[in-house]
């Protein structure tokens, strides 16, 4: 009986050690990154690599030329009119959303962009709205948007202060695939 108890204890310790050693690997899921250099196409209705893009007009293009190479955006990028809203709908919920955004002015835009986040199943009610100030870098205002938190299924990016910066470029979209 004593041998069985020692054996069971040893097996449980080994299992616990294996779980503890693999915990960082389980927590660190790889991110998907879209750099918009894969092809060129109108953005509205485009589905690619786990995300569907929507735009409220036809003036946004995946794989287009924008500001060149800046701090957070490098050509090609998703480029379009700031007078529309960009929707990102993920095939699977994600707990990470990051992207670079540039606007066509050498000015501070406070705020320059608003990102409305929607949880899975909440199509009409947003979970959170995050606004981001954009700072001048060369001849463009830029920002890095970064969200890590509860799972979201959709994000709507709205460009603010329209008259000052009528064009936008969006690049380096990062998110988890296969969350939840």
C-alpha angles and dihedrals in degrees: 000000000000091000091051091052092050091047092050091047091050092049092049091049091050092049091048091049092051092049092047092048093049096045095094090050091051093047095047105072116177118255124231112228124197114197095178093235094107097090143322123259142133107282099219108100095359116144119195136158098343102324135085117208124213128184128184093229137025092255101098124086132191112224095019133141118264134150097340113234115346135154097283104009129058126180129287097052140141102281130183153122117314087218091081136065121242116217123198115193115185123213088220128024115266133203093198129061122169134160143151120238131189130188129203101255138079092229143093113267110199099210106004100168138022122202118199113199125206125197120224110287094012100107098157103030121065121220096208142348117215121190122200130201115225120215128204117260109174110315095340136068111232144183140176112226115206129178127175117168144084115001118280130192100192140023128193115203115202122186116223131200090037102180093055094053115019097175133055138193122203123194149158096035109192127188142139119264119210098021118157 
